[in-house]
Amino acid sequence: MRITVAITGASGAIYAQRLLLFLATHEKVEKIYTIITKSGSEVWKHELLDVCVSNISPKIEILDNNSFFTPIASGSNAADAMVIVPASMGSIGRIAAGVSTTLLERAADVQLKERLPLIIVARETPFSLIHLRNLTALTEAGAVILPACPSFYSSPTSIEEVADTVVERILDKLELKNEKKYRWNKK
């Protein structure tokens, strides 16, 4: 399975980091195309300090967000799935409007037009009416909106475990088998 992970400038780089770590060790994942916007890179450095994306796994191929000369920019060679995590409202708005001025936007457009999975992990609160309309338009176009809303019923004891409650839901939507240790369970 080839998956695109796009990282925008919204806060929540830990969600992308944890997802990349899970995908890198999953036996069904052979390639992880990674796109990081300029502001996404700045937020990553601010929130995760010295963690380097390219050091996570050799499965990761970092793509230039300004270049369309890559397989995922074409419907004839789209990724099997794409996750935008965290997804800023600016990126969401441009994708909802069909704007494709960057590789991230074009790759998302390809996923939608080819009816392939596009999971958008929105990171904003509260939502304005404009945000809600853009999220509705993307849902109607076939995207899955998966807000970064962690759960706490598993009694997480670290920030990584809190983030993993969202990442587990992303893995579910990708139909990738995972431990599911953050499921609600009657005690």
C-alpha positions as protocol buffer text, in pm:
chain_id: "A"
residue {
  index: 1
  type: MET
  ca { x: 0 y: 0 z: 0 }
}
residue {
  index: 2
  type: ARG
  ca { x: 124 y: 348 z: -93 }
}
residue {
  index: 3
  type: ILE
  ca { x: 2 y: 627 z: 135 }
}
residue {
  index: 4
  type: THR
  ca { x: 43 y: 1002 z: 111 }
}
residue {
  index: 5
  type: VAL
  ca { x: 77 y: 1188 z: 440 }
}
residue {
  index: 6
  type: ALA
  ca { x: 48 y: 1565 z: 409 }
}
residue {
  index: 7
  type: ILE
  ca { x: 142 y: 1793 z: 697 }
}
residue {
  index: 8
  type: THR
  ca { x: 14 y: 2152 z: 705 }
}
residue {
  index: 9
  type: GLY
  ca { x: 81 y: 2443 z: 938 }
}
residue {
  index: 10
  type: ALA
  ca { x: -192 y: 2367 z: 1190 }
}
residue {
  index: 11
  type: SER
  ca { x: -81 y: 2283 z: 1541 }
}
residue {
  index: 12
  type: GLY
  ca { x: -69 y: 1911 z: 1612 }
}
residue {
  index: 13
  type: ALA
  ca { x: 252 y: 1787 z: 1448 }
}
residue {
  index: 14
  type: ILE
  ca { x: 252 y: 1502 z: 1701 }
}
residue {
  index: 15
  type: TYR
  ca { x: -43 y: 1346 z: 1516 }
}
residue {
  index: 16
  type: ALA
  ca { x: 160 y: 1334 z: 1195 }
}
residue {
  index: 17
  type: GLN
  ca { x: 468 y: 1206 z: 1374 }
}
residue {
  index: 18
  type: ARG
  ca { x: 280 y: 925 z: 1548 }
}
residue {
  index: 19
  type: LEU
  ca { x: 99 y: 830 z: 1225 }
}
residue {
  index: 20
  type: LEU
  ca { x: 428 y: 813 z: 1035 }
}
residue {
  index: 21
  type: LEU
  ca { x: 575 y: 590 z: 1307 }
}
residue {
  index: 22
  type: PHE
  ca { x: 278 y: 351 z: 1289 }
}
residue {
  index: 23
  type: LEU
  ca { x: 275 y: 343 z: 908 }
}
residue {
  index: 24
  type: ALA
  ca { x: 653 y: 289 z: 890 }
}
residue {
  index: 25
  type: THR
  ca { x: 624 y: -33 z: 1088 }
}
residue {
  index: 26
  type: HIS
  ca { x: 307 y: -167 z: 926 }
}
residue {
  index: 27
  type: GLU
  ca { x: 368 y: -467 z: 700 }
}
residue {
  index: 28
  type: LYS
  ca { x: 106 y: -357 z: 444 }
}
residue {
  index: 29
  type: VAL
  ca { x: 264 y: -15 z: 390 }
}
residue {
  index: 30
  type: GLU
  ca { x: 538 y: -15 z: 129 }
}
residue {
  index: 31
  type: LYS
  ca { x: 575 y: 358 z: 59 }
}
residue {
  index: 32
  type: ILE
  ca { x: 485 y: 679 z: 244 }
}
residue {
  index: 33
  type: TYR
  ca { x: 486 y: 987 z: 25 }
}
residue {
  index: 34
  type: THR
  ca { x: 521 y: 1284 z: 260 }
}
residue {
  index: 35
  type: ILE
  ca { x: 440 y: 1644 z: 178 }
}
residue {
  index: 36
  type: ILE
  ca { x: 516 y: 1917 z: 430 }
}
residue {
  index: 37
  type: THR
  ca { x: 405 y: 2273 z: 367 }
}
residue {
  index: 38
  type: LYS
  ca { x: 643 y: 2556 z: 460 }
}
residue {
  index: 39
  type: SER
  ca { x: 432 y: 2647 z: 763 }
}
residue {
  index: 40
  type: GLY
  ca { x: 391 y: 2276 z: 843 }
}
residue {
  index: 41
  type: SER
  ca { x: 769 y: 2245 z: 862 }
}
residue {
  index: 42
  type: GLU
  ca { x: 789 y: 2547 z: 1092 }
}
residue {
  index: 43
  type: VAL
  ca { x: 521 y: 2409 z: 1326 }
}
residue {
  index: 44
  type: TRP
  ca { x: 689 y: 2064 z: 1323 }
}
residue {
  index: 45
  type: LYS
  ca { x: 1021 y: 2221 z: 1431 }
}
residue {
  index: 46
  type: HIS
  ca { x: 851 y: 2429 z: 1698 }
}
residue {
  index: 47
  type: GLU
  ca { x: 641 y: 2147 z: 1846 }
}
residue {
  index: 48
  type: LEU
  ca { x: 873 y: 1847 z: 1798 }
}
residue {
  index: 49
  type: LEU
  ca { x: 1208 y: 2028 z: 1825 }
}
residue {
  index: 50
  type: ASP
  ca { x: 1481 y: 1805 z: 1683 }
}
residue {
  index: 51
  type: VAL
  ca { x: 1272 y: 1518 z: 1541 }
}
residue {
  index: 52
  type: CYS
  ca { x: 1347 y: 1483 z: 1170 }
}
residue {
  index: 53
  type: VAL
  ca { x: 1078 y: 1338 z: 940 }
}
residue {
  index: 54
  type: SER
  ca { x: 1325 y: 1172 z: 705 }
}
residue {
  index: 55
  type: ASN
  ca { x: 1489 y: 985 z: 995 }
}
residue {
  index: 56
  type: ILE
  ca { x: 1168 y: 802 z: 1087 }
}
residue {
  index: 57
  type: SER
  ca { x: 1184 y: 538 z: 813 }
}
residue {
  index: 58
  type: PRO
  ca { x: 1335 y: 457 z: 474 }
}
residue {
  index: 59
  type: LYS
  ca { x: 975 y: 401 z: 356 }
}
residue {
  index: 60
  type: ILE
  ca { x: 926 y: 779 z: 370 }
}
residue {
  index: 61
  type: GLU
  ca { x: 985 y: 982 z: 56 }
}
residue {
  index: 62
  type: ILE
  ca { x: 963 y: 1355 z: 117 }
}
residue {
  index: 63
  type: LEU
  ca { x: 816 y: 1536 z: -184 }
}
residue {
  index: 64
  type: ASP
  ca { x: 854 y: 1901 z: -282 }
}
residue {
  index: 65
  type: ASN
  ca { x: 520 y: 2075 z: -231 }
}
residue {
  index: 66
  type: ASN
  ca { x: 600 y: 2301 z: -528 }
}
residue {
  index: 67
  type: SER
  ca { x: 663 y: 2019 z: -777 }
}
residue {
  index: 68
  type: PHE
  ca { x: 395 y: 1837 z: -972 }
}
residue {
  index: 69
  type: PHE
  ca { x: 648 y: 1592 z: -1120 }
}
residue {
  index: 70
  type: THR
  ca { x: 557 y: 1306 z: -891 }
}
residue {
  index: 71
  type: PRO
  ca { x: 328 y: 1003 z: -927 }
}
residue {
  index: 72
  type: ILE
  ca { x: 67 y: 1127 z: -677 }
}
residue {
  index: 73
  type: ALA
  ca { x: -5 y: 1436 z: -890 }
}
residue {
  index: 74
  type: SER
  ca { x: -156 y: 1212 z: -1157 }
}
residue {
  index: 75
  type: GLY
  ca { x: -478 y: 1014 z: -1148 }
}
residue {
  index: 76
  type: SER
  ca { x: -299 y: 738 z: -1339 }
}
residue {
  index: 77
  type: ASN
  ca { x: -64 y: 676 z: -1045 }
}
residue {
  index: 78
  type: ALA
  ca { x: -242 y: 806 z: -736 }
}
residue {
  index: 79
  type: ALA
  ca { x: -161 y: 682 z: -388 }
}
residue {
  index: 80
  type: ASP
  ca { x: -389 y: 418 z: -238 }
}
residue {
  index: 81
  type: ALA
  ca { x: -491 y: 667 z: 32 }
}
residue {
  index: 82
  type: MET
  ca { x: -405 y: 1015 z: 156 }
}
residue {
  index: 83
  type: VAL
  ca { x: -413 y: 1162 z: 504 }
}
residue {
  index: 84
  type: ILE
  ca { x: -379 y: 1535 z: 572 }
}
residue {
  index: 85
  type: VAL
  ca { x: -267 y: 1558 z: 935 }
}
residue {
  index: 86
  type: PRO
  ca { x: -288 y: 1811 z: 1083 }
}
residue {
  index: 87
  type: ALA
  ca { x: -505 y: 1990 z: 829 }
}
residue {
  index: 88
  type: SER
  ca { x: -521 y: 2367 z: 849 }
}
residue {
  index: 89
  type: MET
  ca { x: -842 y: 2545 z: 756 }
}
residue {
  index: 90
  type: GLY
  ca { x: -654 y: 2730 z: 480 }
}
residue {
  index: 91
  type: SER
  ca { x: -557 y: 2401 z: 314 }
}
residue {
  index: 92
  type: ILE
  ca { x: -907 y: 2264 z: 368 }
}
residue {
  index: 93
  type: GLY
  ca { x: -1061 y: 2573 z: 207 }
}
residue {
  index: 94
  type: ARG
  ca { x: -837 y: 2557 z: -100 }
}
residue {
  index: 95
  type: ILE
  ca { x: -901 y: 2183 z: -148 }
}
residue {
  index: 96
  type: ALA
  ca { x: -1278 y: 2233 z: -104 }
}
residue {
  index: 97
  type: ALA
  ca { x: -1267 y: 2507 z: -370 }
}
residue {
  index: 98
  type: GLY
  ca { x: -1076 y: 2284 z: -614 }
}
residue {
  index: 99
  type: VAL
  ca { x: -764 y: 2500 z: -602 }
}
residue {
  index: 100
  type: SER
  ca { x: -452 y: 2304 z: -696 }
}
residue {
  index: 101
  type: THR
  ca { x: -156 y: 2541 z: -677 }
}
residue {
  index: 102
  type: THR
  ca { x: 61 y: 2305 z: -467 }
}
residue {
  index: 103
  type: LEU
  ca { x: 134 y: 1934 z: -475 }
}
residue {
  index: 104
  type: LEU
  ca { x: -63 y: 1885 z: -153 }
}
residue {
  index: 105
  type: GLU
  ca { x: -373 y: 2043 z: -306 }
}
residue {
  index: 106
  type: ARG
  ca { x: -328 y: 1856 z: -636 }
}
residue {
  index: 107
  type: ALA
  ca { x: -276 y: 1521 z: -461 }
}
residue {
  index: 108
  type: ALA
  ca { x: -594 y: 1577 z: -258 }
}
residue {
  index: 109
  type: ASP
  ca { x: -780 y: 1671 z: -576 }
}
residue {
  index: 110
  type: VAL
  ca { x: -655 y: 1350 z: -741 }
}
residue {
  index: 111
  type: GLN
  ca { x: -777 y: 1140 z: -447 }
}
residue {
  index: 112
  type: LEU
  ca { x: -1123 y: 1297 z: -472 }
}
residue {
  index: 113
  type: LYS
  ca { x: -1156 y: 1274 z: -850 }
}
residue {
  index: 114
  type: GLU
  ca { x: -1036 y: 913 z: -852 }
}
residue {
  index: 115
  type: ARG
  ca { x: -1271 y: 827 z: -562 }
}
residue {
  index: 116
  type: LEU
  ca { x: -979 y: 715 z: -346 }
}
residue {
  index: 117
  type: PRO
  ca { x: -959 y: 760 z: 32 }
}
residue {
  index: 118
  type: LEU
  ca { x: -883 y: 1112 z: 153 }
}
residue {
  index: 119
  type: ILE
  ca { x: -879 y: 1153 z: 530 }
}
residue {
  index: 120
  type: ILE
  ca { x: -866 y: 1507 z: 662 }
}
residue {
  index: 121
  type: VAL
  ca { x: -764 y: 1551 z: 1025 }
}
residue {
  index: 122
  type: ALA
  ca { x: -895 y: 1902 z: 1090 }
}
residue {
  index: 123
  type: ARG
  ca { x: -718 y: 2098 z: 1362 }
}
residue {
  index: 124
  type: GLU
  ca { x: -919 y: 2404 z: 1456 }
}
residue {
  index: 125
  type: THR
  ca { x: -1164 y: 2512 z: 1720 }
}
residue {
  index: 126
  type: PRO
  ca { x: -1418 y: 2655 z: 1716 }
}
residue {
  index: 127
  type: PHE
  ca { x: -1531 y: 2609 z: 1356 }
}
residue {
  index: 128
  type: SER
  ca { x: -1668 y: 2911 z: 1172 }
}
residue {
  index: 129
  type: LEU
  ca { x: -1955 y: 2876 z: 927 }
}
residue {
  index: 130
  type: ILE
  ca { x: -1700 y: 2897 z: 643 }
}
residue {
  index: 131
  type: HIS
  ca { x: -1504 y: 2606 z: 797 }
}
residue {
  index: 132
  type: LEU
  ca { x: -1822 y: 2400 z: 832 }
}
residue {
  index: 133
  type: ARG
  ca { x: -1923 y: 2465 z: 471 }
}
residue {
  index: 134
  type: ASN
  ca { x: -1578 y: 2367 z: 344 }
}
residue {
  index: 135
  type: LEU
  ca { x: -1582 y: 2050 z: 555 }
}
residue {
  index: 136
  type: THR
  ca { x: -1933 y: 1972 z: 427 }
}
residue {
  index: 137
  type: ALA
  ca { x: -1821 y: 2022 z: 65 }
}
residue {
  index: 138
  type: LEU
  ca { x: -1529 y: 1784 z: 118 }
}
residue {
  index: 139
  type: THR
  ca { x: -1752 y: 1526 z: 284 }
}
residue {
  index: 140
  type: GLU
  ca { x: -1995 y: 1548 z: -10 }
}
residue {
  index: 141
  type: ALA
  ca { x: -1698 y: 1502 z: -246 }
}
residue {
  index: 142
  type: GLY
  ca { x: -1600 y: 1179 z: -68 }
}
residue {
  index: 143
  type: ALA
  ca { x: -1344 y: 1283 z: 194 }
}
residue {
  index: 144
  type: VAL
  ca { x: -1357 y: 1158 z: 552 }
}
residue {
  index: 145
  type: ILE
  ca { x: -1337 y: 1440 z: 805 }
}
residue {
  index: 146
  type: LEU
  ca { x: -1168 y: 1309 z: 1118 }
}
residue {
  index: 147
  type: PRO
  ca { x: -1115 y: 1598 z: 1361 }
}
residue {
  index: 148
  type: ALA
  ca { x: -822 y: 1570 z: 1598 }
}
residue {
  index: 149
  type: CYS
  ca { x: -1045 y: 1493 z: 1897 }
}
residue {
  index: 150
  type: PRO
  ca { x: -864 y: 1252 z: 2128 }
}
residue {
  index: 151
  type: SER
  ca { x: -1051 y: 1018 z: 2359 }
}
residue {
  index: 152
  type: PHE
  ca { x: -974 y: 970 z: 2726 }
}
residue {
  index: 153
  type: TYR
  ca { x: -1168 y: 658 z: 2825 }
}
residue {
  index: 154
  type: SER
  ca { x: -853 y: 448 z: 2783 }
}
residue {
  index: 155
  type: SER
  ca { x: -688 y: 653 z: 3060 }
}
residue {
  index: 156
  type: PRO
  ca { x: -385 y: 766 z: 2857 }
}
residue {
  index: 157
  type: THR
  ca { x: -80 y: 850 z: 3066 }
}
residue {
  index: 158
  type: SER
  ca { x: 132 y: 1044 z: 2815 }
}
residue {
  index: 159
  type: ILE
  ca { x: 83 y: 1296 z: 2536 }
}
residue {
  index: 160
  type: GLU
  ca { x: 183 y: 1022 z: 2289 }
}
residue {
  index: 161
  type: GLU
  ca { x: -95 y: 796 z: 2416 }
}
residue {
  index: 162
  type: VAL
  ca { x: -344 y: 1083 z: 2385 }
}
residue {
  index: 163
  type: ALA
  ca { x: -232 y: 1147 z: 2024 }
}
residue {
  index: 164
  type: ASP
  ca { x: -247 y: 774 z: 1950 }
}
residue {
  index: 165
  type: THR
  ca { x: -621 y: 771 z: 2023 }
}
residue {
  index: 166
  type: VAL
  ca { x: -663 y: 986 z: 1710 }
}
residue {
  index: 167
  type: VAL
  ca { x: -401 y: 796 z: 1510 }
}
residue {
  index: 168
  type: GLU
  ca { x: -578 y: 465 z: 1585 }
}
residue {
  index: 169
  type: ARG
  ca { x: -895 y: 610 z: 1427 }
}
residue {
  index: 170
  type: ILE
  ca { x: -695 y: 715 z: 1119 }
}
residue {
  index: 171
  type: LEU
  ca { x: -556 y: 361 z: 1088 }
}
residue {
  index: 172
  type: ASP
  ca { x: -912 y: 227 z: 1113 }
}
residue {
  index: 173
  type: LYS
  ca { x: -1019 y: 446 z: 821 }
}
residue {
  index: 174
  type: LEU
  ca { x: -715 y: 329 z: 623 }
}
residue {
  index: 175
  type: GLU
  ca { x: -828 y: -27 z: 700 }
}
residue {
  index: 176
  type: LEU
  ca { x: -489 y: -108 z: 846 }
}
residue {
  index: 177
  type: LYS
  ca { x: -491 y: -362 z: 1123 }
}
residue {
  index: 178
  type: ASN
  ca { x: -369 y: -215 z: 1449 }
}
residue {
  index: 179
  type: GLU
  ca { x: -368 y: -302 z: 1817 }
}
residue {
  index: 180
  type: LYS
  ca { x: -679 y: -93 z: 1887 }
}
residue {
  index: 181
  type: LYS
  ca { x: -574 y: -52 z: 2248 }
}
residue {
  index: 182
  type: TYR
  ca { x: -751 y: 283 z: 2263 }
}
residue {
  index: 183
  type: ARG
  ca { x: -1096 y: 138 z: 2202 }
}
residue {
  index: 184
  type: TRP
  ca { x: -1376 y: 200 z: 2445 }
}
residue {
  index: 185
  type: ASN
  ca { x: -1404 y: -103 z: 2665 }
}
residue {
  index: 186
  type: LYS
  ca { x: -1635 y: -178 z: 2951 }
}
residue {
  index: 187
  type: LYS
  ca { x: -1429 y: -223 z: 3264 }
}
